[in-house]
Amino acid sequence: MQVSSRMSSLRALVMTLRPHQWVKNLFVAAPLVFSKRLTDPHAALVAALAVGTFCALSGAVYALNDVIDVDRDRAHPTKRLRPVARGALSVHGALAWAALLAGSALAVAFGLGWYFFLIAAGYLGLNLAYSLRLKEIAYLDVMCIAAGFLLRVLGGAFAIGVEASIWLLSCTGLLAALLGLGKRTHELALAHAQAKEPGGKARTTRAVLARYKAGHLRVALVTLAFLTSISYVLYTRAVHTIEFFGTTRMLWTAPFCFVGIMRFLALVTRHPQGESPTDQMLRDVPFMANLAIWGMAVLFIIYFAP
């Protein structure tokens, strides 16, 4: 009986930490790949520790967020199933795990270098501010999401001691803003679809959605999609990129960038399902296949065919 109870508690904890969302922390490893140090064992180990640090920080933030939103989650048809909302994990337990994970992550971050520690602490502080207040301010909430991705890339660069390319930061910032606005578009479309059902009403616990307009979001999405695509093309054609990689072939990966962005737009605007666009993307075969091919093409061009 005790073993079953412990397993149930462990499952509740894992659900609260949301490991399926940690895929975003792979951005921490981007500087490792694009600095041509993926085959350096020491740099790869440091980058792995940096990714793990951000995963622990993300888990801590998710646990704290579930505590902050517990009352609203209990009124939601699907979020009420979250462990803290349904009582499978206590509020004190969630807070204790959040503190343990955050403390451990910051200790590892300090061991990886002072600058990386400052980035990790800044990421934690930004997410705490987001959870407590900034997520309720339209567009500023998306800027916070974008800033989180930029901090991931900067953290990965500081961890292995390389300079983050301005092009890498530009593409990351634009892509992150696109993902953030896509998430709001997805949530707003889903809420409107629920409201149109017989006897239905918009079911969402995200109050900031009331401050967004669907038309404005569509314009912003198209604009960001265009800017992200152009930024990536300019990156592949930049003199520094060609000189550093010793090839012009990075341009060959641009079509995969276009396809991925168009597929993302289709998922968040035409087929809104569930609560998270991230979950949709990870389950979407065309999107994941395109992402895998892009990744293999980039690795081949950088490491095998300079």
PLY file of the C-alpha trace (Angstrom):
ply
format ascii 1.0
element vertex 306
property float x
property float y
property float z
element edge 305
property int vertex1
property int vertex2
end_header
0.00 0.00 0.00
2.85 2.36 0.90
4.64 1.57 -2.37
1.48 2.36 -4.36
1.04 5.63 -2.45
4.63 6.65 -3.10
4.32 5.85 -6.79
1.16 7.93 -6.97
2.91 10.85 -5.25
5.85 10.52 -7.63
3.55 10.58 -10.66
1.81 13.66 -9.26
5.17 15.38 -8.80
6.32 14.53 -12.33
3.05 15.84 -13.79
3.47 19.08 -11.85
7.03 19.61 -13.09
5.79 19.12 -16.71
8.89 17.43 -18.22
7.24 17.37 -21.67
7.64 21.16 -21.69
11.38 20.96 -21.04
12.04 20.50 -24.76
12.20 24.32 -24.89
15.41 24.14 -22.87
17.21 22.58 -25.83
17.73 26.20 -26.89
20.42 26.24 -24.18
22.42 23.82 -26.35
22.11 25.95 -29.51
25.45 27.78 -28.94
27.17 24.39 -28.56
25.93 23.26 -31.97
26.46 26.53 -33.86
29.90 27.16 -32.36
31.09 23.85 -33.88
31.87 22.42 -30.43
29.36 19.58 -30.41
32.22 17.07 -30.77
34.13 18.60 -27.82
33.43 16.20 -24.88
34.04 18.83 -22.18
31.88 21.47 -23.87
29.13 18.89 -24.50
29.16 17.87 -20.81
28.99 21.49 -19.64
26.16 22.20 -22.08
24.26 19.14 -20.82
24.60 20.42 -17.24
23.39 23.83 -18.38
20.34 22.28 -20.07
19.64 20.26 -16.92
19.90 23.42 -14.82
17.26 25.17 -16.91
15.05 22.05 -16.79
15.19 22.11 -12.99
14.41 25.83 -12.94
11.48 25.28 -15.34
10.11 22.51 -13.12
10.36 24.75 -10.07
8.50 27.54 -11.87
5.72 25.17 -13.03
5.25 23.87 -9.47
5.07 27.39 -8.08
2.69 28.47 -10.84
0.31 25.60 -9.99
0.26 26.79 -6.40
-0.43 30.40 -7.41
-3.22 29.39 -9.82
-4.69 26.57 -7.72
-8.10 28.22 -7.18
-8.54 29.15 -10.84
-7.34 25.74 -11.97
-9.99 24.04 -9.82
-12.67 25.96 -11.74
-11.28 24.86 -15.12
-12.61 21.72 -16.89
-9.15 20.30 -17.67
-6.69 22.15 -15.43
-8.64 20.93 -12.41
-6.95 17.58 -13.08
-3.53 19.00 -12.31
-2.05 17.34 -9.19
-2.09 20.42 -6.95
-5.61 21.42 -8.03
-7.06 17.96 -7.36
-5.12 17.42 -4.14
-2.78 14.66 -5.36
0.14 16.93 -4.43
-0.18 19.31 -1.50
0.53 23.00 -1.76
3.31 22.67 0.82
4.75 19.71 -1.07
4.78 21.62 -4.35
6.44 24.62 -2.71
9.05 22.41 -1.03
9.96 20.74 -4.33
10.05 24.10 -6.09
12.47 25.46 -3.50
14.64 22.31 -3.63
14.84 22.32 -7.43
15.51 26.05 -7.66
18.19 25.93 -4.96
19.90 22.90 -6.50
19.78 24.43 -9.98
21.31 27.71 -8.81
24.06 25.81 -6.97
24.97 23.94 -10.17
24.73 27.20 -12.13
27.23 28.84 -9.77
29.58 25.94 -10.38
29.35 26.53 -14.14
30.46 30.14 -13.86
29.46 33.50 -12.46
27.91 34.77 -15.69
25.90 31.61 -16.18
24.69 31.88 -12.59
23.49 35.46 -13.22
21.63 34.33 -16.35
20.02 31.40 -14.49
19.03 33.65 -11.58
17.66 36.20 -14.03
15.63 33.49 -15.76
14.17 32.38 -12.41
13.41 35.97 -11.40
11.76 36.72 -14.74
9.53 33.67 -14.46
8.58 34.48 -10.88
7.59 37.99 -11.96
5.69 36.50 -14.89
3.78 34.07 -12.67
2.93 36.70 -10.06
2.00 39.67 -12.25
3.43 40.06 -15.77
1.35 37.26 -17.30
-1.72 39.46 -16.78
-0.42 42.25 -19.06
-1.17 41.75 -22.74
1.87 41.57 -25.05
4.24 42.09 -22.14
3.52 38.47 -21.24
4.70 37.41 -24.71
7.80 39.59 -24.38
8.59 37.74 -21.16
8.32 34.42 -23.01
10.68 35.69 -25.70
13.11 37.00 -23.08
13.13 33.56 -21.46
14.31 31.97 -24.73
17.01 34.63 -25.16
18.25 33.93 -21.62
18.42 30.22 -22.48
20.66 30.92 -25.48
22.82 33.41 -23.57
23.13 30.96 -20.70
24.26 28.20 -23.05
26.87 30.52 -24.59
28.25 31.65 -21.21
28.36 28.07 -19.94
30.75 26.89 -22.68
32.59 30.20 -23.00
31.59 31.29 -26.49
30.06 34.49 -27.82
26.40 34.30 -28.77
26.02 35.39 -32.38
23.81 38.43 -32.90
22.12 36.45 -35.68
21.43 33.53 -33.33
19.93 35.92 -30.78
17.87 37.74 -33.43
16.42 34.52 -34.86
15.76 33.19 -31.35
14.02 36.36 -30.18
11.77 36.59 -33.24
10.96 32.88 -33.18
10.20 32.99 -29.45
7.88 35.98 -29.90
6.16 34.09 -32.73
5.71 31.05 -30.47
4.34 33.23 -27.66
1.83 35.02 -29.85
0.93 31.68 -31.43
0.12 30.33 -28.00
-2.17 33.27 -27.25
-3.82 32.91 -30.68
-4.37 29.21 -30.02
-5.89 29.84 -26.60
-8.14 32.62 -27.87
-9.36 30.54 -30.83
-10.04 27.60 -28.53
-12.01 29.79 -26.12
-14.11 31.20 -28.99
-14.76 27.70 -30.35
-15.98 26.57 -26.95
-18.24 29.61 -26.66
-19.92 28.75 -29.99
-20.91 25.28 -28.82
-24.59 24.83 -27.84
-24.87 26.09 -24.30
-21.11 26.60 -24.25
-18.97 29.40 -22.98
-15.33 30.30 -23.21
-13.50 28.22 -20.62
-10.12 29.68 -19.75
-8.29 30.66 -16.59
-5.96 33.05 -18.45
-7.46 36.48 -17.74
-5.08 38.25 -20.13
-6.88 36.70 -23.14
-9.69 39.24 -22.68
-7.17 41.96 -23.57
-6.17 40.37 -26.88
-7.99 40.86 -30.20
-8.00 38.03 -32.73
-7.47 40.40 -35.66
-4.47 42.07 -34.03
-2.95 38.69 -33.21
-3.27 37.50 -36.81
-1.49 40.59 -38.11
1.25 40.24 -35.50
1.67 36.52 -36.31
2.04 37.09 -40.04
4.49 39.95 -39.44
6.62 37.92 -37.06
6.54 34.88 -39.34
7.86 37.05 -42.19
10.55 38.70 -40.03
11.67 35.35 -38.58
11.99 33.81 -42.04
13.90 36.80 -43.42
16.16 36.89 -40.36
17.06 33.22 -40.84
17.83 33.73 -44.55
20.00 36.75 -43.75
21.79 34.67 -41.12
22.61 31.94 -43.64
23.93 34.57 -46.10
25.86 36.68 -43.58
29.59 37.02 -44.23
30.42 35.85 -40.71
28.26 32.73 -41.12
29.86 31.79 -44.45
33.38 32.41 -43.13
32.82 30.58 -39.84
31.24 27.47 -41.36
33.30 27.64 -44.53
30.28 27.10 -46.78
27.25 28.80 -48.29
25.17 25.64 -47.93
23.37 26.83 -44.78
20.97 28.57 -47.15
19.76 25.09 -48.15
18.12 24.75 -44.72
15.92 27.85 -45.20
13.02 25.95 -46.84
12.70 23.79 -43.71
12.45 26.98 -41.66
9.63 28.26 -43.89
7.75 24.95 -43.76
8.05 24.73 -39.97
6.74 28.26 -39.47
3.82 27.72 -41.86
2.91 24.45 -40.17
3.03 26.13 -36.76
0.70 28.88 -37.98
-1.70 26.25 -39.29
-1.73 24.40 -35.98
-2.44 27.44 -33.83
-4.99 29.11 -36.12
-6.84 26.39 -38.04
-6.83 23.41 -35.72
-6.82 24.62 -32.09
-6.95 21.61 -29.78
-6.14 21.07 -26.12
-4.41 23.59 -23.89
-0.89 23.80 -25.28
0.45 24.41 -28.80
3.68 22.76 -27.62
1.80 19.50 -27.09
0.23 19.84 -30.52
3.58 20.42 -32.20
5.20 17.47 -30.45
2.36 15.20 -31.62
2.19 16.60 -35.16
4.03 14.21 -37.50
4.60 16.71 -40.38
5.99 19.34 -38.01
8.30 16.93 -36.17
9.47 15.30 -39.42
10.35 18.71 -40.88
12.14 19.69 -37.65
14.14 16.44 -37.66
15.19 16.90 -41.29
16.21 20.52 -40.61
18.28 19.39 -37.62
20.03 16.65 -39.61
20.70 19.05 -42.49
22.24 21.64 -40.15
24.44 19.04 -38.45
25.56 17.61 -41.79
26.45 21.02 -43.21
28.28 22.22 -40.10
30.13 19.06 -39.13
30.41 16.82 -42.17
30.37 18.97 -45.32
32.11 22.30 -44.67
0 1
1 2
2 3
3 4
4 5
5 6
6 7
7 8
8 9
9 10
10 11
11 12
12 13
13 14
14 15
15 16
16 17
17 18
18 19
19 20
20 21
21 22
22 23
23 24
24 25
25 26
26 27
27 28
28 29
29 30
30 31
31 32
32 33
33 34
34 35
35 36
36 37
37 38
38 39
39 40
40 41
41 42
42 43
43 44
44 45
45 46
46 47
47 48
48 49
49 50
50 51
51 52
52 53
53 54
54 55
55 56
56 57
57 58
58 59
59 60
60 61
61 62
62 63
63 64
64 65
65 66
66 67
67 68
68 69
69 70
70 71
71 72
72 73
73 74
74 75
75 76
76 77
77 78
78 79
79 80
80 81
81 82
82 83
83 84
84 85
85 86
86 87
87 88
88 89
89 90
90 91
91 92
92 93
93 94
94 95
95 96
96 97
97 98
98 99
99 100
100 101
101 102
102 103
103 104
104 105
105 106
106 107
107 108
108 109
109 110
110 111
111 112
112 113
113 114
114 115
115 116
116 117
117 118
118 119
119 120
120 121
121 122
122 123
123 124
124 125
125 126
126 127
127 128
128 129
129 130
130 131
131 132
132 133
133 134
134 135
135 136
136 137
137 138
138 139
139 140
140 141
141 142
142 143
143 144
144 145
145 146
146 147
147 148
148 149
149 150
150 151
151 152
152 153
153 154
154 155
155 156
156 157
157 158
158 159
159 160
160 161
161 162
162 163
163 164
164 165
165 166
166 167
167 168
168 169
169 170
170 171
171 172
172 173
173 174
174 175
175 176
176 177
177 178
178 179
179 180
180 181
181 182
182 183
183 184
184 185
185 186
186 187
187 188
188 189
189 190
190 191
191 192
192 193
193 194
194 195
195 196
196 197
197 198
198 199
199 200
200 201
201 202
202 203
203 204
204 205
205 206
206 207
207 208
208 209
209 210
210 211
211 212
212 213
213 214
214 215
215 216
216 217
217 218
218 219
219 220
220 221
221 222
222 223
223 224
224 225
225 226
226 227
227 228
228 229
229 230
230 231
231 232
232 233
233 234
234 235
235 236
236 237
237 238
238 239
239 240
240 241
241 242
242 243
243 244
244 245
245 246
246 247
247 248
248 249
249 250
250 251
251 252
252 253
253 254
254 255
255 256
256 257
257 258
258 259
259 260
260 261
261 262
262 263
263 264
264 265
265 266
266 267
267 268
268 269
269 270
270 271
271 272
272 273
273 274
274 275
275 276
276 277
277 278
278 279
279 280
280 281
281 282
282 283
283 284
284 285
285 286
286 287
287 288
288 289
289 290
290 291
291 292
292 293
293 294
294 295
295 296
296 297
297 298
298 299
299 300
300 301
301 302
302 303
303 304
304 305
